[in-house]
Amino acid sequence: MNYQVILSGMILIVFAACIFAKALVLRRRGIRAIVQGPPEKGDFILPVFVIALLYSVLARPLGLPMWDVLVRPFWESSDPGLAGLVLCVLALIGFILSLISFGDSFRVGIDKKTSPELITGGMFAISRNPLYLCFLMFLAGMFLIHHNLLIVIAAFFFAMMIHRQILREESFLKKHYGGEYAAYCEKVHRYLGNNNKLALIKLVHTAIWCVFVIVILYILYAGIFNKVNPMVWFCIVLVIIEGIVLLIFKGKCPFTILGYKYTDNPKTGFDIFLPVWLAKYNKIIFSVIFAIGFILVLLRVCVN
């Protein structure tokens, strides 16, 4: 069974688990996060495409019955699937960071009874809808992994339903928050983009951080499971180059230095979309993980 298919299915499960975990945490604080308002025309279609998406992901690995035309791959190579898997992981990381940025204001559905604060920081500084954006990224990654007609149909209509929900939420937010939301819309785009240069720096910095996290974890994986290949050595070289760059800039990332030009408050994490504790200790954490992975890879090479 293709490991890309398995991992993509696991990531989809983690997406759902994150939502329910966040809702459970808020419920324990006395906050109802899952809000079910009166149904509107077309709402009944959403569950259909959710089921279709799930089925398109699970049909092949579980051997479920399916018309061959719908699940027949568009191409044979698994290489695009690697890019798709990376995209899915980045989408999941962005999704989790967005949930963190939401704080206690997270809702599933439109909450007309309470008035949580309008969130404009964190991931919401680069997108007015970061959760939806991350899920659209995930759908793009799923297409590269599964590349069949069923995933195209399910992803397309699911994306349309997401856009429809965004428009509904925007209509409510304009009425609910008035000028505050209008000012926010002028600064931050619906899907991606911000007139603030610091937000752009944070976005690029976070994306590069995610790539190196994947690279370092892949090195550790290769060392543990004896999967040493040219890609592993390429990843090791990338991390070494990153280390050299940090040494040249005296332990600071070039994006951090660039960010100093656009802030008067350069506190820890000002230049990246990470929790403060992770931004503070991430070099130590991932240096240790890389060192362990590198040593394991060297041991595998010596033994083999």
CORDA-V336378 format. One record per backbone hydrogen bond with DSSP energy under -0.5 kcal/mol. NH is the residue of the N-H (numbers start at 1). CO is the residue of the C=O. If there is no record, write none. Layout:
nh: <NH | NH>
co: <CO | CO>
This chain:
nh: <6 | 7 | 8 | 9 | 10 | 11 | 12 | 13 | 14 | 15 | 16 | 17 | 18 | 19 | 20 | 21 | 22 | 23 | 24 | 25 | 26 | 27 | 28 | 29 | 29 | 30 | 31 | 33 | 35 | 35 | 36 | 37 | 43 | 45 | 46 | 46 | 47 | 48 | 49 | 50 | 51 | 52 | 53 | 54 | 55 | 56 | 57 | 58 | 59 | 61 | 62 | 63 | 63 | 64 | 70 | 71 | 72 | 74 | 82 | 82 | 83 | 84 | 85 | 86 | 87 | 88 | 89 | 90 | 91 | 92 | 93 | 94 | 95 | 96 | 97 | 98 | 99 | 100 | 101 | 102 | 103 | 103 | 105 | 106 | 108 | 109 | 111 | 112 | 119 | 120 | 124 | 125 | 126 | 127 | 128 | 129 | 130 | 133 | 134 | 135 | 136 | 137 | 138 | 139 | 140 | 141 | 142 | 143 | 144 | 145 | 146 | 147 | 147 | 150 | 152 | 153 | 154 | 155 | 156 | 157 | 158 | 159 | 160 | 161 | 162 | 163 | 164 | 165 | 166 | 167 | 168 | 169 | 170 | 171 | 172 | 173 | 174 | 175 | 176 | 177 | 178 | 178 | 180 | 182 | 183 | 184 | 185 | 186 | 187 | 187 | 188 | 189 | 193 | 195 | 197 | 200 | 201 | 202 | 203 | 204 | 205 | 206 | 207 | 208 | 209 | 210 | 211 | 212 | 213 | 214 | 215 | 216 | 217 | 218 | 219 | 220 | 221 | 222 | 223 | 224 | 225 | 226 | 227 | 232 | 233 | 234 | 235 | 236 | 237 | 238 | 239 | 240 | 241 | 242 | 243 | 244 | 245 | 246 | 247 | 248 | 249 | 250 | 251 | 252 | 252 | 256 | 257 | 258 | 259 | 260 | 261 | 262 | 263 | 267 | 270 | 272 | 273 | 274 | 279 | 280 | 281 | 282 | 285 | 286 | 287 | 288 | 289 | 290 | 291 | 292 | 293 | 294 | 295 | 296 | 297 | 298 | 299 | 300 | 301 | 302 | 303 | 304>
co: <2 | 3 | 4 | 5 | 6 | 7 | 8 | 9 | 10 | 11 | 12 | 13 | 14 | 15 | 16 | 17 | 18 | 19 | 20 | 21 | 22 | 23 | 24 | 25 | 26 | 27 | 26 | 31 | 33 | 108 | 34 | 35 | 40 | 42 | 42 | 43 | 43 | 44 | 45 | 46 | 47 | 48 | 49 | 50 | 51 | 52 | 53 | 54 | 55 | 57 | 58 | 59 | 60 | 59 | 67 | 67 | 68 | 147 | 78 | 79 | 79 | 80 | 81 | 82 | 83 | 84 | 85 | 86 | 87 | 88 | 89 | 90 | 91 | 92 | 93 | 94 | 95 | 96 | 97 | 98 | 99 | 100 | 102 | 103 | 33 | 107 | 109 | 110 | 117 | 118 | 121 | 122 | 123 | 123 | 189 | 190 | 127 | 129 | 130 | 131 | 132 | 133 | 134 | 135 | 136 | 137 | 138 | 139 | 140 | 141 | 142 | 142 | 143 | 70 | 148 | 149 | 150 | 151 | 152 | 153 | 154 | 155 | 156 | 157 | 158 | 159 | 160 | 161 | 162 | 163 | 164 | 165 | 166 | 167 | 168 | 169 | 170 | 171 | 172 | 173 | 173 | 174 | 177 | 178 | 179 | 180 | 181 | 182 | 183 | 184 | 184 | 193 | 126 | 187 | 195 | 196 | 197 | 198 | 199 | 200 | 201 | 202 | 203 | 204 | 205 | 206 | 207 | 208 | 209 | 210 | 211 | 212 | 213 | 214 | 215 | 216 | 217 | 218 | 219 | 220 | 221 | 222 | 222 | 229 | 229 | 230 | 231 | 232 | 233 | 234 | 235 | 236 | 237 | 238 | 239 | 240 | 241 | 242 | 243 | 244 | 245 | 247 | 246 | 246 | 249 | 253 | 253 | 254 | 255 | 256 | 258 | 259 | 260 | 265 | 267 | 269 | 202 | 272 | 275 | 276 | 277 | 278 | 281 | 282 | 283 | 284 | 285 | 286 | 287 | 288 | 289 | 290 | 291 | 292 | 293 | 294 | 295 | 296 | 297 | 298 | 299 | 300>
